[in-house]
Amino acid sequence: MIEIELFRSPYCTRCESVLRALRERLSIVNGLAARLEERDVLQHIDRAVELGILQTPALVIDGTLVQQGHVDASALEQWLSTQVGRAR
């Protein structure tokens, strides 16, 4: 199972958009076992520092910081498609 963490800030509109897009794409993709954890960066500051997060939203996949500040929806979709291919 793929572990996805989305670090966000309160009142961050970009964070909300990324969260919606991520949930939507995860619900569309068949054959991908993934768990999405939404994390408030202020409540999980130690983990954020450990990962090197400097901006929100920040996307962490299987313990690796993938993108931060601006999470590109097309790159996210491409990555999810790649993961489905590996799962088959």
BALOBA-1460 file (C-alpha; in Angstrom, 3 decimals):
// residues 88
<rec num="1" residu="m" x="0.000" y="0.000" z="0.000"/>
<rec num="2" residu="i" x="1.205" y="3.449" z="-0.908"/>
<rec num="3" residu="e" x="1.358" y="5.953" z="1.939"/>
<rec num="4" residu="i" x="0.544" y="9.515" z="0.871"/>
<rec num="5" residu="e" x="0.862" y="12.453" z="3.251"/>
<rec num="6" residu="l" x="-0.351" y="15.915" z="2.344"/>
<rec num="7" residu="f" x="1.023" y="18.619" z="4.625"/>
<rec num="8" residu="r" x="-1.103" y="21.731" z="4.608"/>
<rec num="9" residu="s" x="-1.570" y="25.011" z="6.420"/>
<rec num="10" residu="p" x="-4.814" y="26.297" z="7.884"/>
<rec num="11" residu="y" x="-6.662" y="28.605" z="5.479"/>
<rec num="12" residu="c" x="-4.377" y="27.663" z="2.569"/>
<rec num="13" residu="t" x="-6.499" y="27.734" z="-0.583"/>
<rec num="14" residu="r" x="-3.810" y="26.003" z="-2.660"/>
<rec num="15" residu="c" x="-3.747" y="23.230" z="-0.068"/>
<rec num="16" residu="e" x="-7.514" y="22.773" z="-0.358"/>
<rec num="17" residu="s" x="-7.273" y="22.584" z="-4.147"/>
<rec num="18" residu="v" x="-4.520" y="19.969" z="-4.012"/>
<rec num="19" residu="l" x="-6.413" y="17.927" z="-1.423"/>
<rec num="20" residu="r" x="-9.555" y="17.925" z="-3.591"/>
<rec num="21" residu="a" x="-7.583" y="16.997" z="-6.715"/>
<rec num="22" residu="l" x="-5.737" y="14.227" z="-4.902"/>
<rec num="23" residu="r" x="-8.910" y="12.718" z="-3.465"/>
<rec num="24" residu="e" x="-10.620" y="12.935" z="-6.852"/>
<rec num="25" residu="r" x="-7.773" y="11.252" z="-8.690"/>
<rec num="26" residu="l" x="-7.395" y="8.547" z="-6.061"/>
<rec num="27" residu="s" x="-11.100" y="7.719" z="-6.332"/>
<rec num="28" residu="i" x="-10.865" y="7.464" z="-10.134"/>
<rec num="29" residu="v" x="-7.756" y="5.277" z="-10.304"/>
<rec num="30" residu="n" x="-8.586" y="1.584" z="-10.161"/>
<rec num="31" residu="g" x="-6.133" y="-0.964" z="-8.867"/>
<rec num="32" residu="l" x="-4.141" y="1.345" z="-6.608"/>
<rec num="33" residu="a" x="-4.017" y="0.662" z="-2.895"/>
<rec num="34" residu="a" x="-3.223" y="3.990" z="-1.268"/>
<rec num="35" residu="r" x="-3.795" y="5.639" z="2.068"/>
<rec num="36" residu="l" x="-4.033" y="9.424" z="2.202"/>
<rec num="37" residu="e" x="-3.134" y="11.221" z="5.426"/>
<rec num="38" residu="e" x="-3.905" y="14.917" z="5.664"/>
<rec num="39" residu="r" x="-1.536" y="16.657" z="8.098"/>
<rec num="40" residu="d" x="-1.610" y="20.165" z="9.523"/>
<rec num="41" residu="v" x="1.995" y="21.320" z="9.203"/>
<rec num="42" residu="l" x="1.789" y="23.213" z="12.508"/>
<rec num="43" residu="q" x="0.584" y="20.167" z="14.431"/>
<rec num="44" residu="h" x="3.186" y="17.914" z="12.781"/>
<rec num="45" residu="i" x="6.085" y="20.354" z="12.690"/>
<rec num="46" residu="d" x="8.681" y="17.787" z="13.805"/>
<rec num="47" residu="r" x="7.799" y="15.462" z="10.918"/>
<rec num="48" residu="a" x="7.755" y="18.416" z="8.490"/>
<rec num="49" residu="v" x="11.251" y="19.495" z="9.582"/>
<rec num="50" residu="e" x="12.495" y="15.911" z="9.335"/>
<rec num="51" residu="l" x="11.258" y="15.759" z="5.722"/>
<rec num="52" residu="g" x="12.644" y="19.195" z="4.809"/>
<rec num="53" residu="i" x="9.267" y="20.807" z="4.165"/>
<rec num="54" residu="l" x="9.556" y="24.566" z="3.719"/>
<rec num="55" residu="q" x="6.245" y="25.339" z="1.968"/>
<rec num="56" residu="t" x="2.716" y="24.047" z="1.832"/>
<rec num="57" residu="p" x="1.121" y="22.183" z="0.282"/>
<rec num="58" residu="a" x="3.740" y="19.463" z="0.490"/>
<rec num="59" residu="l" x="3.236" y="16.002" z="-0.926"/>
<rec num="60" residu="v" x="5.067" y="13.084" z="0.687"/>
<rec num="61" residu="i" x="4.830" y="9.635" z="-0.870"/>
<rec num="62" residu="d" x="6.139" y="6.600" z="0.964"/>
<rec num="63" residu="g" x="8.205" y="8.824" z="3.249"/>
<rec num="64" residu="t" x="9.806" y="10.869" z="0.456"/>
<rec num="65" residu="l" x="9.068" y="14.542" z="-0.141"/>
<rec num="66" residu="v" x="7.907" y="14.682" z="-3.766"/>
<rec num="67" residu="q" x="6.688" y="18.254" z="-4.248"/>
<rec num="68" residu="q" x="6.099" y="21.333" z="-2.134"/>
<rec num="69" residu="g" x="4.704" y="24.815" z="-2.630"/>
<rec num="70" residu="h" x="3.055" y="23.994" z="-5.924"/>
<rec num="71" residu="v" x="1.810" y="20.482" z="-6.520"/>
<rec num="72" residu="d" x="1.298" y="19.971" z="-10.237"/>
<rec num="73" residu="a" x="-1.960" y="18.108" z="-10.949"/>
<rec num="74" residu="s" x="-0.747" y="16.660" z="-14.255"/>
<rec num="75" residu="a" x="2.437" y="15.335" z="-12.632"/>
<rec num="76" residu="l" x="0.307" y="13.841" z="-9.867"/>
<rec num="77" residu="e" x="-1.940" y="12.103" z="-12.383"/>
<rec num="78" residu="q" x="1.071" y="10.754" z="-14.292"/>
<rec num="79" residu="w" x="2.615" y="9.447" z="-11.074"/>
<rec num="80" residu="l" x="-0.628" y="7.706" z="-10.069"/>
<rec num="81" residu="s" x="-0.857" y="6.055" z="-13.492"/>
<rec num="82" residu="t" x="2.707" y="4.804" z="-13.112"/>
<rec num="83" residu="q" x="1.877" y="3.316" z="-9.706"/>
<rec num="84" residu="v" x="-1.167" y="1.505" z="-11.111"/>
<rec num="85" residu="g" x="1.065" y="0.013" z="-13.804"/>
<rec num="86" residu="r" x="3.455" y="-1.278" z="-11.147"/>
<rec num="87" residu="a" x="0.604" y="-2.744" z="-9.080"/>
<rec num="88" residu="r" x="-0.593" y="-4.910" z="-11.974"/>
